[in-house]
Amino acid sequence: MDISILIPIAILGGLGLIFAVGLAYASKKFAVFVDPRVEKVESVLAGINCGVCGYPGCKGYAEAIVNKGEPIDKCAPGGNDTLKKIANIMGLEVVDMIPMVAVVRCQGGRSQTKLLFKYDGVSDCRAAQLVCAGSKSCNFGCLGHGSCAKACPFSAIKMNANGLPMIDEEKCTACGVCVKTCPRGILTLIPRTQEIFLGCVNPDSGPLVRRICEVGCIGCGLCAKKNPAGADGIKLQGALPVIDYEKLTSWPEANSVCPRKCYVIRERVSVRD
C-alpha cells in the first residue's frame, strides 16, 4: 500500500484520539451538577409559566427554590397542594398559604362615568392610557378595554356590557397576572374569606369625584366612624378608606352607611385546600 495514503490516515486517527481524550476530560472537568430536586419541584408547579413568582417560568422558579433557597410559597396558581408537595421534596415544614382571589376595585363603568373623548385606537388599556391618560373623566377608574381579560391564563375574567371586568371566582387562581396587567391598578388580590372591599381607588377630593363618577368614594369618612370593628377596622388614608382585612372581614350593612354605595359585598367563600 502506498505510504502516502497511510500517513494522512494515521494523522487523522491521532487527531481523533487526542480530541476524544480532550472532550472526555472537559466533560468531567467542567461538568455542571444538576440537582435532581429541580426537576421534581418543576413537575409539581402549576406549569403555566405565568411569572407571578417573579421568575420567567416554572423552571426558573424551581431552580431558585433548590439552588438559592427561594421561598416555596410563590406559586399562587398551585395553591396549598403545590406548596405541600414542594415542602415534601425540600424537606421543609409546611405553612399553609392564605387563599386569595382577584377583585375589581372600580364600579364606574360607562353608565356611571363621563367620557372626555372617543378613543378609536388599539383596544388595549395600556395603549389607551397613553392617549391623554385615557378617555374617561376619572383618571383612576377602569378604562374598559379588557386587557386583564385577555391576559388571564385561566379565562376567569370577562367584560360586561357596562365596560367593567367580571371575575369568575371559581376559575380565579390568584395568579396575579391581571393585577400586573392593569395600568390603573384597579385589580387586586384579597383573602377569599374577605366579604367586603372598597370598589374605588380614586384618591381625589369629594367635590371632584362627584363631578366625574356616580359611584366614586368622596372620602366622607362615615364608614371609618361607623364600622363594627371601630377605629382599627377602617382608616382613612388621604381621602380613601382602607380596610384592615384581619379586623373587618364582614360588614353587610356597609352600603347602608356609605352614601355613594362604594362597597362591594361578596359572599364568603370557603377556604380551598
Buried (B, 14 or more C-beta within 10 A) or exposed (E): EEEEEEEEEEEEEEEEEEEEEEEEEEEEEEEEEEEEBBEBBBEBBBBBBBBBBEBEBBBBBBBBBBEEEBEBBBBBBBBBBBBBBBBEBBEEEBEEBBBBBBBBBBBBBBEBBBEBEEBEEEEBBBBBBEEEBBBBBBBBBBBBBBBBBBBBBBEBBEBEEBBBBEBEBEEBBBBBBBBBBBBBEBBBBBBBBBBBBBBBBBEBEBEBBEEBBBBBBBBBEBBBEBBEBEEEBBBBEEBBBEBEBEBBBBBEBBBEBBEBBBBBBBEEBEEEE
